[in-house]
Amino acid sequence: MKITDVRTTTLEGNFGWILVRVFTDEGLVGLGESYWGAGVEAAVHALKELLVGENPHNVDWLYQKMIRGMSGSGSTGGTVVAAISGVELALWDLKGKALGTPIYNLLGGVYRHKIKVYADCGHGDRPTPQSWGERAKGAVSKGFTAIKFDIDNVMPERFGDPYHVTRGGWLQGQQRPVSNQELDLMVSLLGGVREAIGSDIDLAVDCHWNYNTRDVIRMAHAFEPFRLVWLEDPTPPDNIEALKRVTDNSPVPICSGENHYTRHGLRQMITTQAVDVIQPDIPKVGGLLEAKKIADLADIYYIPLAAHNVSSPIGTMAACHACASMRNFTVIEFHAQDVPWWEDLVLGDKPLIKDGYITMPDKPGLGIELNEEVARAHMAKDTTFFG
Ligand code: MG
């Protein structure tokens, strides 16, 4: 079997969902997804010349060929690795279909058939304890037993931004000082959530890299009574020593990793034990096998893995195949509570997420297929439908 073509389309979900198809001379087609970002779809097209004529079974070798063919090893990341990840996911779908087995069987088999999913609740609708409590109860009523809120940007009027704009802080490159008033607001919001859902539901909080080390240590101590499963991305992602200072001084578990790429990019965070929970984004970090290697490295240090995820059901299910095969996996993110057609995008056993879990399919490859009619209805402006 030889690869003959690589094609893409981008859908407008709550992020740009860049879907990748890899075609072969035997008629089999693999489906994958790359993490969003400027230039990623074009980078997937650039990978085509490295792939055509190759045997799609050689996934690990093709990963290295793509890394080295685009920009070399070492500190590779960003657009290139996100693009490579989407192709890698599609290669696994192809390989599974060719061999007639689910992808997880090719990654060592399963530790679990049911993958725990947590619901991202963003900033809620308004920064009040009641609003956050209602948002939390809404997720729990859908069956989720784990949820996450964004604790940054709860006082956006200080910066003139609407509070529901995510990622605003780090795009501005600000390490925001935290006032007593803001800290009190944060504590009251988390109190509203805990009061609404009780103590048994897992609760995580995301900082989006917005804070300096001392402030976030202070925040972590203030949040300790809420028994968080983790505090995410406390400081900017560039300095692992600073992150370790936070982790070593935090009474709540610290989680990070979604802004790092490949096993090399996450190595220092793991080997210096700068995090309590490692959090790669699988369709961004390099793909399923790279994520599995990162999980195994973390497992040597007894660090659990929680998968960051903002993908369509394609990237989500692909990631779940890797998660099923990881000894130290705990939970994967669901970031599309407000996208009503998220599940409609695929054909297969529904609902995909039931009672807060994704049950792994036993069909070959990913085990789900793209609903082309739904996909065509949500195409981004400057894309083609796998043209
Ligand atoms: Mg995050």
Boltz pocket constraint, residues with backbone or C-beta under 6 A from the ligand:
constraints:
  - pocket:
      binder: B
      contacts: [[A, 206], [A, 208], [A, 232], [A, 233], [A, 258]]
      max_distance: 6.0
